[in-house]
Amino acid sequence: MLRHVLSLVFASALLTVIFVGMVEGADTPTTGSAAQKPSPIPQAGPLARPKSLKQLGVPTNATRSAMPADNPQTAEKIALGEKLFFDGRLSADGTVACSTCHDPARAFTDGRPTSIGIQGRVGQRNAPTILNAFYNRTQFWDGRAKTLEEQAAMPIVNSVEMGQPSLDAAVARIAAIREYQQAFRRVFGRPPNGPDLVRAIASYERTQLSFDSPFDHFIAGDRSAIDDAAKRGWEIFNTRGGCNKCHALTDTKRDVTNFTDNDFHNIGIGIIQHNVVALARQAEQLINSGDAAAIDRAAIQTDMSALGRFLITKKEPDIAAFKTPNLRNVLVTGPYFHDGSQETLWDVVDHYNKGDGLQNPYLDVDIQPLALTEGDIDDLVAFLASLTSPDYKALGVRELARQRELSKTNRPQRDTARAFSPKPVQPKPR
């Protein structure tokens, strides 16, 4: 009886905290984050245009199977989706569009550790690229959306992102515009509405395929397409580097398309900053409510963001587990990891090299010291750089030079001694 009463008291207190946070979020930035000015809404330029399906490396069968039967592609629907993607009128104050966090000039990211929404509100998650999101089995770092249509709707109504009170409110803004009225009737045969709005945006996002990289040419038989360092890096990636544990089809079958297992892993990021075990206990009541909008707010606006996949599955092994990202164009889509905590690819490899994750009872079993030398790390970065598509070649050259120079003086994750030591003993879950 006492346990039941305490549970009710705890649930009531937790819901009060969540409710107060949501009310405060209507007028203030995320707790603990200083307000920042969002970037001007990017304009649709050449890099925003739909991409060709004839790029070297495009997986024909996967492309065909990933296309939803209930939202077929048409040129007019894609054009409508592109217009909506760059339209700040979908946000509550007109200052934020989809492209604010997914700028084509930045490989459809925003270049920030975590994204900034209306009134300078700062979220808790790094903006993943739209490039090749078409192939994702789930969307967002925690997989809380299964389709691009579901994904497109959530930022519009998140108070830290685009801030609309409802999808209908966003529709009302554009439904008053004659051009949109005509376009929706032409594409869908009816006035603007929420489901068709997200169908159009998702259709546009599905056109952002990015292949034809130097690595694709290497795999196709051009041995000179990548240099010797990248070739060595590709071998390390699939062997001593352990990258194939998450970025391959299986431990023995290499992935030359998207470099992901489409799974979720706790890799030791954010564990020191957050007591994830305590957060998980707090989150249970919220998760049990099944309120998708509340879970979305928790993922973006609160420290519960650190719980990752657990917010969706309620499974203890999923605490602080996040989706394995597609690695194409990874050089130009930093900062890295779900919280944008690592600035360079050298930092990323350093993190894995030392088997980071002390005091983490849920650390993935494959995270352990790798004993990679400095030369090995340079080779891995060279391979990752070879995954850059032609549209971002110039940006990639500049970014690689910037990261390389920074890596010479600033390596906060580097711990060579630990990288060559045995794996530390993990604590048991409490």
C-alpha positions as CSV (number, residue, x, y, z in Angstrom):
1,M,0.0,0.0,0.0
2,L,2.8,2.4,1.0
3,R,4.7,1.6,-2.2
4,H,1.5,2.4,-4.2
5,V,1.0,5.7,-2.4
6,L,4.6,6.7,-3.0
7,S,4.3,5.8,-6.6
8,L,1.3,8.1,-7.0
9,V,3.1,10.9,-5.2
10,F,6.1,10.4,-7.4
11,A,4.0,10.4,-10.5
12,S,2.2,13.5,-9.5
13,A,5.4,15.3,-8.7
14,L,7.0,14.2,-12.0
15,L,4.0,15.3,-14.1
16,T,4.1,18.7,-12.2
17,V,7.7,19.1,-13.2
18,I,7.0,18.2,-16.8
19,F,4.0,20.5,-16.9
20,V,5.8,23.4,-15.4
21,G,8.7,22.9,-17.8
22,M,6.3,22.9,-20.8
23,V,4.6,26.1,-19.6
24,E,7.9,27.8,-19.0
25,G,9.0,26.6,-22.4
26,A,6.3,28.7,-24.0
27,D,8.1,31.9,-23.0
28,T,11.7,31.0,-22.1
29,P,14.6,29.0,-23.5
30,T,15.3,25.5,-22.4
31,T,16.3,25.3,-18.7
32,G,20.1,25.7,-18.3
33,S,20.7,26.9,-21.9
34,A,21.3,30.6,-22.7
35,A,19.2,32.0,-25.5
36,Q,20.9,32.3,-28.8
37,K,19.9,33.8,-32.0
38,P,18.8,31.4,-34.7
39,S,20.5,31.7,-38.1
40,P,18.6,33.4,-40.9
41,I,16.5,31.0,-42.8
42,P,18.6,29.5,-45.6
43,Q,17.3,30.0,-49.1
44,A,16.8,27.2,-51.6
45,G,19.8,27.2,-53.9
46,P,21.4,24.7,-56.2
47,L,22.3,22.3,-53.3
48,A,18.6,22.1,-52.4
49,R,17.5,20.7,-55.7
50,P,16.3,17.1,-56.0
51,K,19.2,14.7,-56.7
52,S,19.6,12.2,-59.5
53,L,18.9,8.5,-58.9
54,K,21.7,7.7,-61.4
55,Q,24.6,8.6,-59.0
56,L,27.2,5.9,-58.6
57,G,26.5,3.9,-55.5
58,V,22.7,4.5,-55.3
59,P,21.2,1.2,-54.1
60,T,18.5,0.5,-56.6
61,N,16.7,-2.3,-54.7
62,A,16.8,-0.5,-51.4
63,T,15.6,2.7,-53.0
64,R,12.6,0.9,-54.6
65,S,11.7,-0.9,-51.4
66,A,11.9,2.2,-49.2
67,M,9.4,4.2,-51.3
68,P,6.1,4.2,-49.5
69,A,3.1,3.1,-51.5
70,D,0.8,5.6,-49.8
71,N,2.9,8.7,-50.7
72,P,4.2,8.3,-54.3
73,Q,6.6,10.8,-55.7
74,T,5.4,13.4,-58.2
75,A,7.3,16.4,-59.5
76,E,4.6,18.8,-58.3
77,K,4.4,17.3,-54.8
78,I,8.2,17.5,-54.5
79,A,8.2,21.1,-55.6
80,L,5.5,21.9,-53.0
81,G,7.5,20.1,-50.3
82,E,10.6,22.1,-51.2
83,K,8.8,25.4,-50.8
84,L,7.4,24.3,-47.4
85,F,10.8,23.1,-46.3
86,F,12.2,26.6,-46.7
87,D,9.2,28.5,-45.4
88,G,9.5,30.1,-42.0
89,R,5.7,30.7,-41.8
90,L,5.4,27.1,-40.6
91,S,6.9,28.3,-37.3
92,A,5.0,30.3,-34.6
93,D,7.0,33.5,-35.1
94,G,8.1,33.1,-38.7
95,T,11.9,32.8,-37.9
96,V,12.5,29.1,-38.2
97,A,12.0,26.7,-41.1
98,C,12.9,23.1,-41.7
99,S,16.0,24.4,-43.5
100,T,17.1,26.3,-40.4
101,C,18.4,23.1,-38.9
102,H,18.9,21.3,-42.2
103,D,20.7,23.8,-44.4
104,P,21.7,22.4,-47.8
105,A,24.9,24.5,-47.8
106,R,25.9,22.5,-44.6
107,A,24.9,19.1,-46.0
108,F,21.4,19.6,-44.5
109,T,22.7,20.1,-41.0
110,D,23.1,23.4,-39.0
111,G,26.8,23.0,-37.9
112,R,25.8,23.5,-34.3
113,P,26.3,21.1,-31.4
114,T,22.5,21.3,-30.7
115,S,19.9,23.1,-32.7
116,I,18.3,26.5,-32.0
117,G,14.6,27.2,-32.5
118,I,12.2,30.1,-32.1
119,Q,13.2,32.9,-29.7
120,G,16.7,31.4,-29.4
121,R,15.5,28.3,-27.6
122,V,18.3,25.7,-27.4
123,G,17.5,22.0,-27.8
124,Q,19.4,18.9,-26.5
125,R,20.0,17.1,-29.7
126,N,22.3,17.6,-32.7
127,A,20.5,18.0,-36.0
128,P,21.1,14.9,-38.2
129,T,21.4,15.3,-41.9
130,I,18.5,14.9,-44.2
131,L,20.8,13.4,-46.8
132,N,20.0,9.7,-47.4
133,A,17.4,9.8,-44.5
134,F,15.2,8.2,-47.1
135,Y,16.9,4.9,-46.2
136,N,16.6,5.2,-42.4
137,R,14.4,2.5,-40.9
138,T,13.6,5.0,-38.1
139,Q,14.0,8.7,-37.8
140,F,15.6,10.9,-35.0
141,W,18.5,9.8,-32.8
142,D,16.1,7.7,-30.7
143,G,14.0,6.3,-33.5
144,R,10.8,7.9,-32.1
145,A,9.4,8.3,-35.7
146,K,9.2,5.5,-38.2
147,T,8.6,7.5,-41.3
148,L,9.7,10.9,-42.8
149,E,6.1,11.9,-42.6
150,E,6.0,11.4,-38.9
151,Q,9.4,13.1,-38.5
152,A,8.3,16.2,-40.5
153,A,5.4,16.9,-38.2
154,M,7.2,16.8,-34.8
155,P,9.5,19.8,-35.0
156,I,6.6,22.0,-36.1
157,V,4.8,21.5,-32.9
158,N,7.8,21.3,-30.5
159,S,7.9,24.5,-28.5
160,V,11.7,24.6,-28.5
161,E,11.9,24.1,-32.3
162,M,9.2,25.7,-34.5
163,G,6.8,26.3,-31.7
164,Q,3.4,25.9,-33.2
165,P,0.6,24.9,-30.7
166,S,-0.6,22.3,-33.2
167,L,-0.1,21.1,-36.8
168,D,-3.5,22.7,-37.6
169,A,-2.1,26.1,-36.5
170,A,0.7,25.8,-39.0
171,V,-1.7,24.8,-41.7
172,A,-3.8,27.8,-41.0
173,R,-0.8,30.1,-41.6
174,I,-0.2,28.8,-45.1
175,A,-3.8,28.1,-46.0
176,A,-4.4,31.8,-46.1
177,I,-1.8,32.1,-48.9
178,R,-3.4,31.8,-52.4
179,E,-0.3,30.2,-53.9
180,Y,-0.4,27.4,-51.3
181,Q,-4.2,27.0,-51.8
182,Q,-3.6,26.4,-55.5
183,A,-0.6,24.1,-55.0
184,F,-2.4,21.8,-52.5
185,R,-5.5,21.5,-54.8
186,R,-3.2,20.8,-57.8
187,V,-1.2,18.1,-55.9
188,F,-3.7,16.5,-53.6
189,G,-7.1,17.7,-54.9
190,R,-8.1,19.4,-51.6
191,P,-7.3,22.4,-49.5
192,P,-4.2,22.6,-47.3
193,N,-4.2,20.1,-44.3
194,G,-1.8,18.6,-41.9
195,P,-1.4,15.1,-43.4
196,D,-0.8,16.4,-46.9
197,L,1.6,19.1,-45.6
198,V,3.9,16.5,-44.1
199,R,3.5,14.2,-47.1
200,A,4.8,17.0,-49.3
201,I,7.8,17.7,-47.0
202,A,8.7,14.0,-46.8
203,S,8.5,13.7,-50.6
204,Y,11.0,16.5,-50.9
205,E,13.3,15.0,-48.3
206,R,13.3,11.7,-50.2
207,T,14.9,13.4,-53.1
208,Q,18.1,14.2,-51.1
209,L,20.2,11.3,-52.1
210,S,24.0,11.7,-51.8
211,F,26.4,9.2,-53.3
212,D,29.0,9.2,-56.1
213,S,31.8,9.8,-53.6
214,P,35.5,8.9,-54.2
215,F,34.8,5.7,-52.1
216,D,32.0,4.7,-54.5
217,H,34.3,5.0,-57.4
218,F,36.9,2.9,-55.5
219,I,34.3,0.2,-54.8
220,A,33.3,0.3,-58.5
221,G,36.9,-0.6,-59.5
222,D,38.8,2.6,-59.7
223,R,41.8,1.9,-57.4
224,S,43.1,5.4,-57.8
225,A,39.9,7.0,-56.6
226,I,41.1,7.1,-53.0
227,D,44.6,7.4,-51.6
228,D,46.6,4.7,-49.7
229,A,45.7,6.2,-46.3
230,A,41.9,5.9,-47.1
231,K,42.5,2.3,-48.3
232,R,44.2,1.5,-45.0
233,G,41.5,3.2,-43.1
234,W,38.8,1.1,-44.9
235,E,40.6,-2.0,-43.7
236,I,41.0,-0.8,-40.1
237,F,37.3,0.3,-40.1
238,N,36.3,-3.4,-40.8
239,T,38.9,-5.0,-38.5
240,R,41.0,-3.6,-35.7
241,G,38.9,-0.4,-35.5
242,G,35.8,-2.3,-34.6
243,C,33.7,0.2,-36.6
244,N,32.1,-2.7,-38.4
245,K,30.4,-3.7,-35.1
246,C,27.8,-1.0,-35.8
247,H,28.6,0.4,-39.2
248,A,28.3,-2.8,-41.3
249,L,25.7,-5.3,-42.3
250,T,27.2,-7.9,-40.0
251,D,30.5,-8.4,-38.3
252,T,31.7,-10.2,-41.4
253,K,29.7,-8.5,-44.2
254,R,30.8,-5.0,-45.1
255,D,28.3,-2.3,-45.9
256,V,29.4,-0.1,-48.8
257,T,26.1,1.8,-49.0
258,N,25.0,3.4,-45.8
259,F,27.4,2.1,-43.2
260,T,24.9,1.4,-40.5
261,D,23.3,-1.5,-38.7
262,N,20.1,0.5,-38.2
263,D,20.3,-0.3,-34.5
264,F,20.8,1.6,-31.3
265,H,23.9,1.5,-29.0
266,N,25.1,3.0,-25.8
267,I,28.6,4.2,-26.7
268,G,29.4,6.1,-23.5
269,I,28.4,9.6,-24.6
270,G,26.8,11.9,-22.0
271,I,27.1,9.4,-19.1
272,I,29.3,11.5,-17.0
273,Q,27.2,14.7,-17.4
274,H,23.9,12.9,-16.7
275,N,22.9,10.3,-14.1
276,V,21.0,8.2,-16.6
277,V,19.9,5.6,-14.1
278,A,18.1,8.2,-12.0
279,L,16.7,9.9,-15.1
280,A,15.4,6.5,-16.3
281,R,13.5,6.1,-13.1
282,Q,12.0,9.6,-13.5
283,A,11.0,8.9,-17.1
284,E,9.1,5.7,-16.5
285,Q,5.8,7.5,-15.7
286,L,6.1,9.7,-18.8
287,I,6.9,6.8,-21.0
288,N,4.0,4.8,-19.7
289,S,1.6,7.6,-20.6
290,G,2.3,6.8,-24.3
291,D,2.0,10.5,-25.1
292,A,4.1,10.8,-28.3
293,A,4.1,14.6,-28.1
294,A,5.2,14.6,-24.5
295,I,8.0,12.2,-25.2
296,D,9.1,14.4,-28.1
297,R,9.3,17.4,-25.8
298,A,11.3,15.4,-23.2
299,A,13.8,14.3,-25.9
300,I,14.4,17.8,-27.1
301,Q,13.8,20.0,-24.0
302,T,14.9,18.1,-20.9
303,D,17.8,16.1,-19.5
304,M,15.8,13.0,-20.3
305,S,17.2,13.5,-23.8
306,A,20.2,11.6,-22.5
307,L,18.1,8.4,-22.1
308,G,17.9,7.9,-25.9
309,R,16.1,4.8,-27.1
310,F,14.8,4.0,-23.6
311,L,12.3,6.8,-23.9
312,I,10.7,4.8,-26.7
313,T,11.1,1.2,-25.7
314,K,11.0,1.3,-21.9
315,K,13.7,-1.4,-22.0
316,E,16.5,-1.0,-19.4
317,P,19.3,-2.1,-21.9
318,D,18.3,0.8,-24.1
319,I,19.2,3.4,-21.6
320,A,21.4,6.0,-23.3
321,A,21.4,4.1,-26.5
322,F,21.3,6.1,-29.8
323,K,20.9,5.3,-33.4
324,T,23.9,4.3,-35.5
325,P,24.1,7.2,-38.1
326,N,24.7,6.8,-41.8
327,L,28.3,7.8,-42.4
328,R,28.0,9.4,-45.8
329,N,29.3,13.0,-45.8
330,V,30.2,12.6,-42.2
331,L,33.2,14.9,-42.7
332,V,30.8,17.9,-43.4
333,T,28.0,17.0,-40.9
334,G,29.7,17.7,-37.6
335,P,29.7,18.3,-34.7
336,Y,29.3,14.6,-33.9
337,F,27.2,12.3,-31.8
338,H,23.6,12.9,-30.6
339,D,24.6,15.8,-28.4
340,G,27.1,17.4,-30.8
341,S,29.8,17.0,-28.1
342,Q,32.7,16.2,-30.4
343,E,34.1,18.7,-32.8
344,T,36.4,16.7,-35.1
345,L,36.6,13.2,-36.5
346,W,39.8,12.8,-34.5
347,D,37.8,13.4,-31.4
348,V,35.3,10.7,-32.4
349,V,38.0,8.1,-33.1
350,D,39.8,9.0,-29.9
351,H,36.5,8.4,-28.0
352,Y,36.2,4.9,-29.4
353,N,40.0,4.2,-29.2
354,K,40.1,4.5,-25.4
355,G,36.9,2.5,-25.0
356,D,35.1,5.4,-23.3
357,G,32.3,4.6,-20.9
358,L,33.6,4.3,-17.3
359,Q,30.8,4.1,-14.7
360,N,28.4,3.1,-17.5
361,P,26.5,-0.1,-16.7
362,Y,24.7,-0.1,-20.1
363,L,27.8,0.4,-22.3
364,D,27.7,-1.6,-25.5
365,V,29.7,-4.8,-25.2
366,D,31.8,-3.8,-28.3
367,I,33.0,-0.6,-26.8
368,Q,36.5,-1.3,-25.5
369,P,40.1,0.0,-25.9
370,L,41.2,-0.5,-29.5
371,A,45.0,0.2,-29.3
372,L,45.0,2.3,-32.5
373,T,48.1,4.3,-33.2
374,E,48.1,7.9,-34.4
375,G,48.8,6.7,-37.9
376,D,45.8,4.3,-37.7
377,I,43.6,7.2,-36.5
378,D,44.7,9.4,-39.4
379,D,44.0,6.6,-41.8
380,L,40.5,6.1,-40.4
381,V,39.8,9.8,-40.8
382,A,41.1,9.6,-44.4
383,F,38.6,6.9,-45.2
384,L,35.7,8.8,-43.6
385,A,36.6,11.8,-45.7
386,S,36.4,9.7,-48.8
387,L,32.7,9.3,-48.2
388,T,32.1,12.9,-49.2
389,S,29.9,13.5,-52.2
390,P,30.8,15.8,-55.1
391,D,28.4,18.5,-54.0
392,Y,30.4,18.9,-50.9
393,K,33.9,18.4,-52.2
394,A,35.1,22.0,-51.7
395,L,33.5,22.2,-48.2
396,G,35.1,18.8,-47.4
397,V,38.5,20.0,-48.3
398,R,38.2,23.1,-46.1
399,E,36.7,21.1,-43.2
400,L,39.3,18.4,-43.3
401,A,42.1,21.0,-43.2
402,R,40.3,22.8,-40.3
403,Q,39.8,19.6,-38.3
404,R,43.4,18.4,-39.0
405,E,44.8,21.7,-37.8
406,L,42.6,21.6,-34.7
407,S,43.6,18.0,-33.9
408,K,47.3,19.1,-33.7
409,T,46.6,21.2,-30.6
410,N,43.3,20.1,-29.1
411,R,42.5,16.5,-28.5
412,P,40.2,16.4,-25.5
413,Q,39.3,12.7,-25.9
414,R,42.8,11.4,-26.5
415,D,44.0,8.9,-23.9
416,T,46.7,6.8,-25.5
417,A,47.6,4.9,-22.3
418,R,44.0,3.8,-21.8
419,A,43.6,2.9,-25.5
420,F,46.3,0.3,-25.0
421,S,45.0,-1.0,-21.6
422,P,42.6,-3.7,-20.8
423,K,38.9,-2.9,-20.8
424,P,37.8,-1.5,-17.4
425,V,35.3,-3.5,-15.4
426,Q,31.8,-2.1,-15.9
427,P,29.5,-1.5,-12.9
428,K,26.4,-3.5,-12.6
429,P,23.0,-1.8,-13.2
430,R,21.5,-0.5,-10.0
